Amino acid sequence: MAAQTLDQLIEQGVAGKRVLVRSDLNVPLDGTTITDDGRIRASVRTIKALADAGARVVVAAHLGRPKGEPDPKYSLAPVAARLGELLGTEVAFATDTVGESARATVAGLADGQVALLENVRFNPGETSKDDAERGAFAEELAALADVFVSDGFGVVHRKQASVYDVALLLPHAMGGLVAAELDVMKRLTETPERPYVVVLGGSKVSDKLGVIDNLLGKADTLLIGGGMVFTFLAAQGHPVGKSLLEEDQIETCRRYLQRAADSGVQIVLPTDIVVDTAFPSGDRAPSPRVVPADAIPDDALGLDIGPASGIAFATALDGAKTVFWNGPMGVFEVPAFAEGTRAVADALTRIDGLSVVGGGDSAAAVRALGFPDDAFGHISTGGGASLEYLEGKELPGITALEAPDRSVLES
């Protein structure tokens, strides 16, 4: 069963209805200052469309990983203020999730107004593995609304109360953001225009095993950088010094390299690496130097792909019609180790086709390096959800939208 779209929901009429929208507003904070509001900006379209149609919009979201109880450092209060700025209207803020403040805040909404509930992860039922506990919290959330709209792509891979269970309790629809993300993911997996190049970075091979396994049968070229590259280099028999290494994945990487060679898929590894003697931290000034990727000294720690590799990766991307990138090439937060990531980002801005920045650290990296969002075909809001989709896994939050709500089944 296909999920109902946002447009279909609005066409049926939402004026005066309480619409619970699960957004992904999990933004980085420096104290109470939002350092990247990309996910908030991505959520505005659906919220505004519902408010403009006269709905009483109740937004639910999480921030960080509190331990199932209120924690001031994870409060969504700063997010409510920024959301209001972007919407151009005040956003009422409930200081709890389903308690007295939430009920009063929702009851006080007029048609076209918006409220944000406090961090849903302040309630232990949100992330509980116990179906009954999770379901009980979902019922309290559902009691605040007449309709549910799922618009947090970054959480649809989680079987959580505000993502999965509440969709089974209320009439529901897929938000515009989730629909757009799924359209891009389908283009990457079902009908990619070729040449199709995948760029993978980040710290660990183990985080990307499923993606590599699945995309080896779909992509034409895989470019491997970031901390995960050292396990691939070790699989080729090269020394990696003090670099990040997952010894239990060396044989897996060796099998991937052989499988790629057998199937005609090109795996491109760096030929040079920017190293230091320690990870950058504290007041210690970086002392980078470039070494061959197959001869990393014993005292060295790889922290970025080298300049020759940056050029080689950009060359491999030249002419690609479809590109998916997930994971920075190095420790981009430190300028001395950001040039590999910059080289890949810059190459993606010149793609004549679909270029997808796969959320998470990749999205943070391109913004931190000064690239505007519209320089890329699509910046995903869901790193983990994107990866699980590309692995071929079922996403619980999408499965729930494709099922009739329980209220219909019981009527």
C-alpha positions as a Markdown table, in Angstrom:
| # | Residue | x | y | z |
|---|---|---|---|---|
| 1 | Met | 0.0 | 0.0 | 0.0 |
| 2 | Ala | 1.4 | 3.4 | -1.0 |
| 3 | Ala | 1.7 | 6.0 | 1.7 |
| 4 | Gln | -0.6 | 9.0 | 1.5 |
| 5 | Thr | 1.3 | 12.1 | 0.4 |
| 6 | Leu | 1.3 | 15.5 | 2.0 |
| 7 | Asp | -0.5 | 17.0 | -0.9 |
| 8 | Gln | -3.3 | 14.4 | -0.8 |
| 9 | Leu | -3.7 | 15.0 | 2.9 |
| 10 | Ile | -4.0 | 18.8 | 2.5 |
| 11 | Glu | -6.5 | 18.3 | -0.4 |
| 12 | Gln | -8.7 | 16.4 | 2.0 |
| 13 | Gly | -8.7 | 19.4 | 4.3 |
| 14 | Val | -6.7 | 19.9 | 7.4 |
| 15 | Ala | -8.1 | 23.2 | 8.6 |
| 16 | Gly | -8.8 | 23.1 | 12.3 |
| 17 | Lys | -7.2 | 19.7 | 12.7 |
| 18 | Arg | -4.4 | 19.0 | 15.1 |
| 19 | Val | -1.5 | 17.5 | 12.9 |
| 20 | Leu | 1.4 | 15.9 | 14.7 |
| 21 | Val | 4.5 | 16.2 | 12.5 |
| 22 | Arg | 7.6 | 14.1 | 13.3 |
| 23 | Ser | 10.5 | 16.3 | 12.1 |
| 24 | Asp | 14.2 | 15.7 | 12.4 |
| 25 | Leu | 15.5 | 18.8 | 14.3 |
| 26 | Asn | 18.6 | 17.1 | 15.7 |
| 27 | Val | 21.0 | 19.9 | 15.1 |
| 28 | Pro | 24.5 | 20.5 | 16.5 |
| 29 | Leu | 24.6 | 23.0 | 19.4 |
| 30 | Asp | 27.5 | 24.9 | 21.0 |
| 31 | Gly | 25.8 | 25.6 | 24.3 |
| 32 | Thr | 22.5 | 27.1 | 23.2 |
| 33 | Thr | 23.8 | 28.3 | 19.9 |
| 34 | Ile | 22.8 | 26.2 | 16.8 |
| 35 | Thr | 26.0 | 25.8 | 14.6 |
| 36 | Asp | 24.2 | 24.2 | 11.6 |
| 37 | Asp | 20.5 | 24.8 | 11.1 |
| 38 | Gly | 20.3 | 22.7 | 7.9 |
| 39 | Arg | 17.8 | 20.1 | 9.3 |
| 40 | Ile | 15.5 | 22.9 | 10.6 |
| 41 | Arg | 15.5 | 24.6 | 7.3 |
| 42 | Ala | 14.7 | 21.3 | 5.5 |
| 43 | Ser | 11.7 | 20.8 | 7.9 |
| 44 | Val | 10.1 | 24.2 | 7.2 |
| 45 | Arg | 8.4 | 23.3 | 3.9 |
| 46 | Thr | 6.1 | 20.6 | 5.3 |
| 47 | Ile | 5.3 | 22.6 | 8.5 |
| 48 | Lys | 4.5 | 25.7 | 6.6 |
| 49 | Ala | 2.4 | 23.9 | 4.1 |
| 50 | Leu | 0.2 | 22.5 | 6.9 |
| 51 | Ala | 0.0 | 25.8 | 8.7 |
| 52 | Asp | -0.9 | 27.7 | 5.6 |
| 53 | Ala | -3.7 | 25.1 | 5.0 |
| 54 | Gly | -5.1 | 26.0 | 8.5 |
| 55 | Ala | -3.8 | 23.0 | 10.5 |
| 56 | Arg | -2.9 | 23.3 | 14.1 |
| 57 | Val | 0.6 | 22.0 | 13.8 |
| 58 | Val | 2.3 | 20.1 | 16.6 |
| 59 | Val | 5.9 | 19.3 | 15.9 |
| 60 | Ala | 7.7 | 16.4 | 17.7 |
| 61 | Ala | 11.4 | 15.9 | 17.4 |
| 62 | His | 14.5 | 14.8 | 19.3 |
| 63 | Leu | 17.9 | 16.3 | 20.0 |
| 64 | Gly | 21.0 | 14.2 | 20.9 |
| 65 | Arg | 20.8 | 11.1 | 23.1 |
| 66 | Pro | 19.5 | 11.9 | 26.5 |
| 67 | Lys | 18.9 | 8.9 | 28.7 |
| 68 | Gly | 15.1 | 8.9 | 28.8 |
| 69 | Glu | 14.8 | 11.8 | 31.2 |
| 70 | Pro | 14.9 | 15.6 | 31.0 |
| 71 | Asp | 18.4 | 17.1 | 30.4 |
| 72 | Pro | 18.7 | 20.8 | 29.9 |
| 73 | Lys | 21.6 | 20.5 | 27.5 |
| 74 | Tyr | 19.4 | 18.6 | 25.1 |
| 75 | Ser | 16.4 | 21.0 | 25.3 |
| 76 | Leu | 14.7 | 21.9 | 22.0 |
| 77 | Ala | 14.1 | 25.5 | 23.2 |
| 78 | Pro | 16.8 | 27.0 | 21.0 |
| 79 | Val | 15.3 | 25.0 | 18.0 |
| 80 | Ala | 11.8 | 26.4 | 18.7 |
| 81 | Ala | 13.2 | 30.0 | 18.5 |
| 82 | Arg | 15.1 | 29.3 | 15.2 |
| 83 | Leu | 12.1 | 27.5 | 13.7 |
| 84 | Gly | 10.0 | 30.5 | 14.5 |
| 85 | Glu | 12.5 | 32.8 | 12.7 |
| 86 | Leu | 12.4 | 30.6 | 9.6 |
| 87 | Leu | 8.6 | 30.3 | 9.6 |
| 88 | Gly | 8.2 | 34.0 | 10.2 |
| 89 | Thr | 5.9 | 33.4 | 13.1 |
| 90 | Glu | 6.1 | 32.5 | 16.8 |
| 91 | Val | 6.4 | 28.8 | 17.6 |
| 92 | Ala | 4.8 | 27.9 | 20.9 |
| 93 | Phe | 7.1 | 25.7 | 23.0 |
| 94 | Ala | 5.9 | 23.0 | 25.4 |
| 95 | Thr | 8.3 | 22.3 | 28.2 |
| 96 | Asp | 7.4 | 18.6 | 28.3 |
| 97 | Thr | 6.6 | 15.9 | 25.8 |
| 98 | Val | 3.0 | 14.7 | 26.7 |
| 99 | Gly | 2.4 | 16.3 | 30.1 |
| 100 | Glu | 0.5 | 19.3 | 31.3 |
| 101 | Ser | 2.5 | 21.8 | 29.3 |
| 102 | Ala | 2.1 | 19.8 | 26.1 |
| 103 | Arg | -1.6 | 19.4 | 26.5 |
| 104 | Ala | -2.1 | 23.1 | 27.4 |
| 105 | Thr | 0.1 | 24.3 | 24.5 |
| 106 | Val | -1.7 | 22.2 | 22.0 |
| 107 | Ala | -5.1 | 23.2 | 23.3 |
| 108 | Gly | -4.1 | 26.9 | 23.0 |
| 109 | Leu | -3.3 | 26.6 | 19.2 |
| 110 | Ala | -5.5 | 28.4 | 16.7 |
| 111 | Asp | -5.8 | 27.4 | 13.1 |
| 112 | Gly | -2.5 | 28.0 | 11.3 |
| 113 | Gln | -0.4 | 28.1 | 14.4 |
| 114 | Val | 2.6 | 25.9 | 15.3 |
| 115 | Ala | 3.9 | 24.4 | 18.5 |
| 116 | Leu | 7.0 | 22.3 | 19.3 |
| 117 | Leu | 7.0 | 19.7 | 22.0 |
| 118 | Glu | 10.1 | 19.2 | 24.2 |
| 119 | Asn | 12.6 | 16.5 | 23.2 |
| 120 | Val | 10.7 | 13.3 | 22.8 |
| 121 | Arg | 13.7 | 11.3 | 24.0 |
| 122 | Phe | 13.2 | 12.9 | 27.4 |
| 123 | Asn | 10.5 | 10.1 | 27.8 |
| 124 | Pro | 11.9 | 6.6 | 28.1 |
| 125 | Gly | 9.1 | 5.2 | 26.0 |
| 126 | Glu | 10.4 | 6.9 | 22.9 |
| 127 | Thr | 13.4 | 4.6 | 22.4 |
| 128 | Ser | 12.2 | 1.6 | 24.5 |
| 129 | Lys | 12.7 | -1.9 | 23.1 |
| 130 | Asp | 9.6 | -2.9 | 25.0 |
| 131 | Asp | 6.7 | -2.7 | 22.6 |
| 132 | Ala | 4.2 | -2.0 | 25.4 |
| 133 | Glu | 6.2 | 0.9 | 26.9 |
| 134 | Arg | 6.9 | 2.3 | 23.5 |
| 135 | Gly | 3.2 | 1.9 | 22.6 |
| 136 | Ala | 2.0 | 3.6 | 25.7 |
| 137 | Phe | 4.1 | 6.7 | 25.0 |
| 138 | Ala | 2.8 | 6.7 | 21.4 |
| 139 | Glu | -0.8 | 6.7 | 22.6 |
| 140 | Glu | -0.1 | 9.8 | 24.7 |
| 141 | Leu | 1.4 | 11.5 | 21.7 |
| 142 | Ala | -1.5 | 10.4 | 19.5 |
| 143 | Ala | -3.9 | 11.9 | 22.0 |
| 144 | Leu | -2.5 | 15.3 | 21.1 |
| 145 | Ala | -3.5 | 15.0 | 17.5 |
| 146 | Asp | -6.0 | 14.0 | 14.8 |
| 147 | Val | -3.5 | 13.2 | 12.1 |
| 148 | Phe | 0.2 | 12.2 | 11.9 |
| 149 | Val | 2.7 | 13.3 | 9.3 |
| 150 | Ser | 6.1 | 11.7 | 9.1 |
| 151 | Asp | 8.7 | 14.2 | 7.9 |
| 152 | Gly | 11.9 | 13.2 | 9.8 |
| 153 | Phe | 13.9 | 11.2 | 7.3 |
| 154 | Gly | 16.9 | 11.1 | 9.7 |
| 155 | Val | 14.9 | 8.8 | 12.0 |
| 156 | Val | 12.8 | 6.6 | 9.7 |
| 157 | His | 15.2 | 3.8 | 10.3 |
| 158 | Arg | 14.4 | 3.8 | 14.0 |
| 159 | Lys | 11.5 | 1.7 | 15.4 |
| 160 | Gln | 10.6 | 4.4 | 17.9 |
| 161 | Ala | 7.3 | 5.7 | 19.4 |
| 162 | Ser | 7.1 | 9.0 | 17.5 |
| 163 | Val | 8.4 | 7.5 | 14.3 |
| 164 | Tyr | 6.7 | 4.0 | 14.1 |
| 165 | Asp | 4.1 | 3.4 | 16.7 |
| 166 | Val | 2.2 | 6.6 | 16.4 |
| 167 | Ala | 1.7 | 6.1 | 12.7 |
| 168 | Leu | -0.2 | 2.9 | 13.5 |
| 169 | Leu | -2.6 | 4.9 | 15.8 |
| 170 | Leu | -3.5 | 7.9 | 13.6 |
| 171 | Pro | -4.5 | 8.6 | 10.0 |
| 172 | His | -1.1 | 9.4 | 8.5 |
| 173 | Ala | 0.8 | 10.8 | 5.5 |
| 174 | Met | 4.4 | 11.1 | 4.3 |
| 175 | Gly | 5.8 | 14.6 | 4.6 |
| 176 | Gly | 7.4 | 16.4 | 1.7 |
| 177 | Leu | 10.9 | 16.0 | 3.0 |
| 178 | Val | 10.7 | 12.2 | 3.4 |
| 179 | Ala | 9.1 | 11.9 | 0.0 |
| 180 | Ala | 11.9 | 13.9 | -1.6 |
| 181 | Glu | 14.6 | 11.8 | 0.2 |
| 182 | Leu | 13.0 | 8.5 | -0.9 |
| 183 | Asp | 12.8 | 9.7 | -4.5 |
| 184 | Val | 16.5 | 10.4 | -4.4 |
| 185 | Met | 17.4 | 7.1 | -2.7 |
| 186 | Lys | 15.4 | 5.2 | -5.4 |
| 187 | Arg | 17.3 | 7.0 | -8.1 |
| 188 | Leu | 20.5 | 5.8 | -6.5 |
| 189 | Thr | 19.5 | 2.2 | -6.2 |
| 190 | Glu | 16.9 | 1.5 | -8.9 |
| 191 | Thr | 17.7 | 3.6 | -12.0 |
| 192 | Pro | 21.1 | 5.3 | -11.6 |
| 193 | Glu | 22.3 | 7.2 | -14.6 |
| 194 | Arg | 25.8 | 6.0 | -15.5 |
| 195 | Pro | 28.7 | 6.4 | -14.8 |
| 196 | Tyr | 27.7 | 5.9 | -11.2 |
| 197 | Val | 30.4 | 6.8 | -8.6 |
| 198 | Val | 30.2 | 6.2 | -4.8 |
| 199 | Val | 32.5 | 8.1 | -2.4 |
| 200 | Leu | 32.8 | 6.6 | 1.0 |
| 201 | Gly | 34.7 | 8.0 | 4.0 |
| 202 | Gly | 34.3 | 8.4 | 7.7 |
| 203 | Ser | 36.0 | 6.5 | 10.4 |
| 204 | Lys | 35.1 | 2.9 | 10.3 |
| 205 | Val | 34.7 | 0.2 | 7.6 |
| 206 | Ser | 32.3 | -1.6 | 9.8 |
| 207 | Asp | 29.8 | 1.3 | 9.6 |
| 208 | Lys | 29.7 | 0.9 | 5.8 |
| 209 | Leu | 30.0 | -2.9 | 5.2 |
| 210 | Gly | 26.3 | -3.3 | 4.1 |
| 211 | Val | 26.6 | -0.3 | 1.8 |
| 212 | Ile | 29.8 | -1.6 | 0.1 |
| 213 | Asp | 28.3 | -5.0 | -0.2 |
| 214 | Asn | 25.1 | -3.8 | -1.9 |
| 215 | Leu | 26.7 | -1.1 | -4.1 |
| 216 | Leu | 29.4 | -3.3 | -5.4 |
| 217 | Gly | 26.6 | -4.7 | -7.6 |
| 218 | Lys | 25.3 | -1.3 | -8.6 |
| 219 | Ala | 28.1 | 1.3 | -8.8 |
| 220 | Asp | 30.8 | 1.6 | -11.5 |
| 221 | Thr | 33.4 | 3.1 | -9.2 |
| 222 | Leu | 34.0 | 3.3 | -5.4 |
| 223 | Leu | 36.3 | 5.9 | -4.0 |
| 224 | Ile | 37.4 | 5.1 | -0.5 |
| 225 | Gly | 38.9 | 7.7 | 1.9 |
| 226 | Gly | 38.6 | 8.7 | 5.6 |
| 227 | Gly | 39.7 | 6.5 | 8.5 |
| 228 | Met | 38.1 | 3.4 | 6.8 |
| 229 | Val | 40.8 | 3.5 | 4.1 |
| 230 | Phe | 43.5 | 2.1 | 6.4 |
| 231 | Thr | 41.8 | -1.2 | 6.8 |
| 232 | Phe | 41.7 | -1.5 | 3.0 |
| 233 | Leu | 45.4 | -0.5 | 2.8 |
| 234 | Ala | 46.2 | -3.2 | 5.4 |
| 235 | Ala | 44.2 | -5.7 | 3.3 |
| 236 | Gln | 46.6 | -4.9 | 0.5 |
| 237 | Gly | 49.6 | -5.7 | 2.8 |
| 238 | His | 50.6 | -2.1 | 3.4 |
| 239 | Pro | 51.7 | -0.7 | 6.8 |
| 240 | Val | 49.4 | 1.9 | 8.3 |
| 241 | Gly | 51.4 | 3.1 | 11.3 |
| 242 | Lys | 49.2 | 4.3 | 14.2 |
| 243 | Ser | 46.2 | 5.0 | 11.8 |
| 244 | Leu | 42.7 | 3.8 | 12.7 |
| 245 | Leu | 42.6 | 0.1 | 11.8 |
| 246 | Glu | 39.9 | -2.5 | 12.3 |
| 247 | Glu | 41.9 | -5.7 | 12.2 |
| 248 | Asp | 38.8 | -7.9 | 12.3 |
| 249 | Gln | 37.7 | -6.4 | 9.0 |
| 250 | Ile | 40.9 | -6.8 | 7.0 |
| 251 | Glu | 39.8 | -10.1 | 5.5 |
| 252 | Thr | 36.4 | -8.6 | 4.6 |
| 253 | Cys | 38.1 | -5.7 | 2.8 |
| 254 | Arg | 40.3 | -8.2 | 1.0 |
| 255 | Arg | 37.2 | -10.0 | -0.2 |
| 256 | Tyr | 35.7 | -6.8 | -1.4 |
| 257 | Leu | 38.8 | -5.8 | -3.4 |
| 258 | Gln | 38.8 | -9.2 | -5.1 |
| 259 | Arg | 35.0 | -9.1 | -5.7 |
| 260 | Ala | 35.4 | -5.7 | -7.3 |
| 261 | Ala | 38.2 | -6.9 | -9.5 |
| 262 | Asp | 36.1 | -9.9 | -10.6 |
| 263 | Ser | 33.0 | -7.9 | -11.4 |
| 264 | Gly | 34.7 | -5.0 | -13.2 |
| 265 | Val | 33.9 | -2.4 | -10.5 |
| 266 | Gln | 36.8 | -0.1 | -9.8 |
| 267 | Ile | 37.8 | 0.6 | -6.2 |
| 268 | Val | 40.0 | 3.6 | -6.0 |
| 269 | Leu | 42.2 | 4.0 | -2.9 |
| 270 | Pro | 44.4 | 7.0 | -2.0 |
| 271 | Thr | 48.0 | 7.0 | -3.2 |
| 272 | Asp | 49.2 | 9.5 | -0.6 |
| 273 | Ile | 48.1 | 10.3 | 2.9 |
| 274 | Val | 48.4 | 13.4 | 5.1 |
| 275 | Val | 49.8 | 12.2 | 8.5 |
| 276 | Asp | 50.7 | 13.5 | 11.9 |
| 277 | Thr | 52.3 | 11.9 | 14.9 |
| 278 | Ala | 49.1 | 12.4 | 17.0 |
| 279 | Phe | 45.4 | 13.2 | 16.6 |
| 280 | Pro | 44.8 | 17.0 | 16.7 |
| 281 | Ser | 43.6 | 18.1 | 20.1 |
| 282 | Gly | 44.1 | 20.8 | 22.8 |
| 283 | Asp | 46.7 | 23.4 | 22.2 |
| 284 | Arg | 49.0 | 21.2 | 20.2 |
| 285 | Ala | 49.6 | 22.7 | 16.7 |
| 286 | Pro | 49.2 | 20.2 | 13.8 |
| 287 | Ser | 52.4 | 19.1 | 12.1 |
| 288 | Pro | 51.1 | 17.5 | 8.9 |
| 289 | Arg | 53.3 | 15.8 | 6.3 |
| 290 | Val | 52.4 | 13.9 | 3.1 |
| 291 | Val | 53.6 | 10.3 | 2.8 |
| 292 | Pro | 52.9 | 7.5 | 0.2 |
| 293 | Ala | 49.8 | 5.5 | 1.1 |
| 294 | Asp | 51.8 | 2.3 | 0.9 |
| 295 | Ala | 54.5 | 3.4 | 3.2 |
| 296 | Ile | 53.0 | 5.1 | 6.3 |
| 297 | Pro | 55.7 | 5.3 | 9.0 |
| 298 | Asp | 55.2 | 3.4 | 12.2 |
| 299 | Asp | 55.0 | 6.7 | 14.2 |
| 300 | Ala | 52.5 | 8.3 | 11.9 |
| 301 | Leu | 48.7 | 8.6 | 12.0 |
| 302 | Gly | 46.7 | 9.1 | 8.8 |
| 303 | Leu | 44.3 | 12.1 | 9.0 |
| 304 | Asp | 43.4 | 12.9 | 5.4 |
| 305 | Ile | 43.9 | 11.8 | 1.9 |
| 306 | Gly | 46.8 | 13.5 | 0.2 |
| 307 | Pro | 46.9 | 16.2 | -2.5 |
| 308 | Ala | 47.6 | 13.7 | -5.3 |
| 309 | Ser | 44.7 | 11.6 | -4.1 |
| 310 | Gly | 42.4 | 14.6 | -4.0 |
| 311 | Ile | 43.2 | 15.2 | -7.7 |
| 312 | Ala | 42.7 | 11.6 | -8.5 |
| 313 | Phe | 39.4 | 11.4 | -6.8 |
| 314 | Ala | 38.2 | 14.6 | -8.5 |
| 315 | Thr | 39.3 | 13.1 | -11.9 |
| 316 | Ala | 37.4 | 9.9 | -11.2 |
| 317 | Leu | 34.3 | 12.0 | -10.5 |
| 318 | Asp | 34.7 | 14.0 | -13.7 |
| 319 | Gly | 32.0 | 12.9 | -16.1 |
| 320 | Ala | 30.0 | 10.9 | -13.6 |
| 321 | Lys | 26.2 | 11.2 | -14.0 |
| 322 | Thr | 25.3 | 9.9 | -10.5 |
| 323 | Val | 27.3 | 10.4 | -7.4 |
| 324 | Phe | 26.6 | 9.4 | -3.8 |
| 325 | Trp | 29.0 | 10.6 | -1.1 |
| 326 | Asn | 28.9 | 9.6 | 2.6 |
| 327 | Gly | 31.7 | 10.4 | 5.0 |
| 328 | Pro | 34.5 | 13.0 | 5.0 |
| 329 | Met | 38.0 | 12.2 | 3.6 |
| 330 | Gly | 39.7 | 13.3 | 6.8 |
| 331 | Val | 39.5 | 15.3 | 10.0 |
| 332 | Phe | 37.8 | 18.2 | 8.2 |
| 333 | Glu | 37.3 | 20.2 | 11.4 |
| 334 | Val | 41.0 | 20.9 | 11.4 |
| 335 | Pro | 42.1 | 23.0 | 8.4 |
| 336 | Ala | 45.4 | 21.1 | 8.0 |
| 337 | Phe | 43.4 | 17.9 | 7.4 |
| 338 | Ala | 40.4 | 19.3 | 5.4 |
| 339 | Glu | 41.7 | 19.5 | 1.9 |
| 340 | Gly | 40.8 | 16.0 | 0.8 |
| 341 | Thr | 37.2 | 16.6 | 1.8 |
| 342 | Arg | 37.3 | 20.0 | 0.1 |
| 343 | Ala | 38.5 | 18.4 | -3.1 |
| 344 | Val | 35.7 | 15.9 | -3.2 |
| 345 | Ala | 33.1 | 18.5 | -2.3 |
| 346 | Asp | 34.4 | 20.9 | -5.0 |
| 347 | Ala | 34.3 | 18.0 | -7.6 |
| 348 | Leu | 30.7 | 17.3 | -6.7 |
| 349 | Thr | 29.6 | 20.9 | -7.4 |
| 350 | Arg | 30.6 | 20.3 | -11.1 |
| 351 | Ile | 28.7 | 17.1 | -11.6 |
| 352 | Asp | 26.4 | 17.3 | -14.6 |
| 353 | Gly | 23.8 | 14.9 | -13.2 |
| 354 | Leu | 22.7 | 13.8 | -9.7 |
| 355 | Ser | 25.1 | 14.6 | -6.9 |
| 356 | Val | 24.0 | 13.5 | -3.4 |
| 357 | Val | 25.7 | 14.4 | -0.2 |
| 358 | Gly | 24.6 | 11.6 | 2.2 |
| 359 | Gly | 23.8 | 13.5 | 5.4 |
| 360 | Gly | 25.6 | 13.3 | 8.8 |
| 361 | Asp | 29.2 | 14.4 | 8.8 |
| 362 | Ser | 29.3 | 14.9 | 5.1 |
| 363 | Ala | 26.6 | 17.5 | 5.2 |
| 364 | Ala | 28.3 | 19.2 | 8.2 |
| 365 | Ala | 31.6 | 19.1 | 6.3 |
| 366 | Val | 30.4 | 20.9 | 3.1 |
| 367 | Arg | 28.7 | 23.6 | 5.2 |
| 368 | Ala | 31.7 | 24.0 | 7.4 |
| 369 | Leu | 33.9 | 24.4 | 4.4 |
| 370 | Gly | 31.7 | 27.1 | 3.0 |
| 371 | Phe | 29.8 | 25.3 | 0.2 |
| 372 | Pro | 26.2 | 26.5 | -0.2 |
| 373 | Asp | 23.5 | 23.8 | -0.1 |
| 374 | Asp | 22.4 | 24.6 | -3.7 |
| 375 | Ala | 25.9 | 23.7 | -5.0 |
| 376 | Phe | 24.8 | 20.1 | -4.8 |
| 377 | Gly | 21.9 | 18.2 | -6.3 |
| 378 | His | 20.7 | 17.0 | -2.9 |
| 379 | Ile | 22.0 | 17.1 | 0.7 |
| 380 | Ser | 20.3 | 14.3 | 2.6 |
| 381 | Thr | 19.1 | 15.0 | 6.2 |
| 382 | Gly | 19.5 | 11.4 | 7.2 |
| 383 | Gly | 23.0 | 9.8 | 7.2 |
| 384 | Gly | 22.0 | 6.6 | 9.0 |
| 385 | Ala | 18.7 | 6.3 | 7.2 |
| 386 | Ser | 20.4 | 6.9 | 3.8 |
| 387 | Leu | 23.0 | 4.2 | 4.5 |
| 388 | Glu | 20.4 | 1.6 | 5.6 |
| 389 | Tyr | 18.3 | 2.3 | 2.6 |
| 390 | Leu | 21.3 | 1.8 | 0.3 |
| 391 | Glu | 22.1 | -1.4 | 2.2 |
| 392 | Gly | 18.6 | -2.7 | 1.2 |
| 393 | Lys | 17.3 | -2.7 | 4.7 |
| 394 | Glu | 13.6 | -2.1 | 5.6 |
| 395 | Leu | 13.0 | 1.3 | 7.3 |
| 396 | Pro | 10.4 | 0.9 | 10.1 |
| 397 | Gly | 9.2 | 4.5 | 9.8 |
| 398 | Ile | 8.4 | 4.0 | 6.1 |
| 399 | Thr | 6.8 | 0.5 | 6.6 |
| 400 | Ala | 4.4 | 2.1 | 9.2 |
| 401 | Leu | 3.3 | 4.7 | 6.6 |
| 402 | Glu | 2.5 | 2.1 | 4.1 |
| 403 | Ala | 0.2 | 0.3 | 6.5 |
| 404 | Pro | -3.4 | 1.3 | 7.3 |
| 405 | Asp | -3.6 | 3.0 | 10.7 |
| 406 | Arg | -4.8 | 0.9 | 13.6 |
| 407 | Ser | -7.7 | 3.2 | 14.2 |
| 408 | Val | -9.0 | 2.3 | 10.7 |
| 409 | Leu | -8.5 | -1.4 | 11.3 |
| 410 | Glu | -10.4 | -1.3 | 14.6 |
| 411 | Ser | -13.3 | 0.8 | 13.2 |
